[in-house]
Amino acid sequence: KKTLNQPSKFSERRPSCCCNSSAHFQPLPGHAKPFAVMYPSGVGTTFHDPLTTNFRKSQSLGFHSGRPLLKDYKQESGHIHPLLSGTEGANVRQGKGLQYTNGVVSFDGNSRAQTAQTQHSGATPRSLQGQMFPTSVGTPAGNRRSHEGFAGASWDSRPNTAYPSYGRRYVDLMQRSRPNTGLPNNPPRWLSLDKQMLSFEAFFKESVDESRQESYRVRRCVLQYFLEDDSIKITEPKEENSGIPQGAFLKRHRIPKPDGTFYTWRDLDLQGEMTFYGRTFRLVDCDQRTRDFYALKGFQLSPPEVIPEDPVRSRSRPSTAQVAREVLRDADGRRMVDDYKGYMEARLGKCQDDKEVIVQFLANDRKVLRFFCHWDDRGAGGDAERREFRLHYFLADDTVEVLEVNKPNSGRDPWPALLKRMKLPKVWSSNSRDNRNFYRAQDFKLGDTVSVFGRKLLLHDCDDFTRQYYQQQFGQEMEPIPVSGPRKHDVIMPIPPHNGIGREEDSIMNVMSLHPKPPKMNVMRRLQNKSKMLRFVAKLEKAVGFDKERVFTVNYHLDTDDISIFEPQVRNSGRVSGKFMDKQKIKKPGSSEYYCEQDLHVGAKLHCFGRTFELLDADVYTVNYMAQHPELFPHANPDAIKEKVARFGADLLDTLEQRFRAQDVMGTGCVVPEDFRETL
């Protein structure tokens, strides 16, 4: 809070007001209370008086010699005392002759501050934001009025408060005339032509490309020209059920001409065409005020003309009682609605509630009839290619979709659908009125063809749900039709021979795919047969010279199905022993199959890189392994041997058993191989 004891700070503040004043003024003696109500803290302050609202309006400002002035409060407010009039009042309103004396506003050097302080010696001055304002005014009791609105406080509630006053005394202010605060002699254009505009009625033609009913449309507009700043605004009156977004067509602004200048009121004339941003408007009429303006300026407007009617508007004018509407119906007698009309009505907010459609949707939602069909695609050379499709008929809304069955390596892009979900017309033509006859559920039969916009699809089969539906609804048996006809031959890709680099299993993966992957292996076989081998003693077949004495060890690895061959060391033989063939898979002669464990047994022959090895013997583990797996090794299967011997005679098995028991003198259950061969 700041008091009168701080004149320096009080005088440094520059108050903000409409009069550009830098000081306060003092009210007139005898009339201090009304001025205190109107100006509680002086003229040049930012204090807001809630009793007055005309400061917020532009109409509250007058002009005198090019300066803005306040209007008289007697006319604009409910106060009973007017402002000062004459030269003094003009000086007060313009902020002239105001000075500060000891922090109190004075007028022309005269101050009544001392008088006010002597009358109210016990007064305590108050301030608000550095500006003086009284909480009560010391006026005669008869002139006191309570003014509420300042936070519920009264101007008479707290006496003994200092207040500013005028240094001069004026007599009979009510009888003095107010100064002329009207418009200046040469007012600016924005003030003299404020809210004055010229109104024209216009139209333009809009081309319609995607409609069978009209080729162009006439649209009515209202062109408004504002004289204040030469701006133009175009609006289109809204018409009921027009289906066109209407309203503000062109916002208010100055429109440039092709030469760079702007349109003015001299460029506007009836029966004239104006091109704004590529759209041509034709002015046809104007209001009476616009005609008076042009007559005052000395311009003669052309006579008005009538806006032409477009073809659709002229046809739609007659009522339904005069013109009978054409009602289209489908094969079942149901009324057919124009799709475009229904779309526009739904877009404008009309509820499209067809009872039959809703009942059909609720009863058959998610029920689809599925047919298997094909199309014989004839190429340019006359060759036919059979292409498989799936036809789905949705019972909820009688729509059809056709999906193509994509096959791998067919050479075609995997296109998802031949026909998206829609109502399928039986006969398609360029005239949309001929496409009203759509396919229904009873039109599909196995063995018949369905025309999908010119493509004939043959229905040859369906799913179980479709068979049950036709049996229950129509009493038809849907039997599949055997398909015969030209088929596309499957191309077999030849596998090139192995070039000998790396393993053949790895190399063939580059042939099978563009992104090769490692060959798959039997993990369980590797884990169960890890480090297990079948070992055989072998010699070269048809050996010559020193090769007759060579002995080899053939190892068959059960975990990887690989074969390795070693030659044991023999002293003083003169041959280098060791690894004869590394671990690898070997193909059978004249075949693409590899040797497996069933092919290796005593007496078998192994062909390896131009050499033939004859297996003469096996170790104990190999013999036991063969005995434990008789299903893999038929030579070690006793039941298979008995069946082979029984072919020579029924009593031969008993005779052999008696002789073998006679040769087994020690009862070991075994006989010497020489005796076994001799007995056989």
Secondary structure, DSSP 8 states (H G I E B T S, - for coil): ---TT-HHHHHH-----TT--SS-----TT-HHHHHHH-TT-TTS----TT--GGGSGGGEEEETTEEEE--HHHHSS-SS----HHHHHHHHTT-SEEEETTEEEETTB--HHHHHHHTTT----EETTEE--SS----GGG------BTTB-TTSS-S------SS--S-GGGS-----S--SS--HHHHTTT-EEEEEEEEEEE--S-SS-SEEEEEEEEEEETTTTEEEEEE---TT--S--EEEEEEE--B-TTS-B--GGG--TT-EEEETTEEEEEEEE-HHHHHHHHHHT------------HHHHHH-S-TTTS----EE-TTS-EE--HHHHHHHHHTT-----HHHHHHHHHHTT-EEEEEEEEEEE-TTS-EEEEEEEEEEETTTTEEEEEE---TT-SS----EEEEEE--BSS--SSGGGGG-B--GGG--TT-EEEETTEEEEEEEE-HHHHHHHHHHT----------S--------------SSS-HHHHHHHHH-SS-------HHHHHHTTT-EEEEEEEETT--GGGGG--EEEEEETTTTEEEEEE---TT--S--EEEEEEE--B-TTSS-B--GGG-STT-EEEETTEEEEEEEE-HHHHHHHHH-TTT-GGG-HHHHHHHHHTS-SSHHHHHHHHHHHH-SS--S---HHHHHHH-
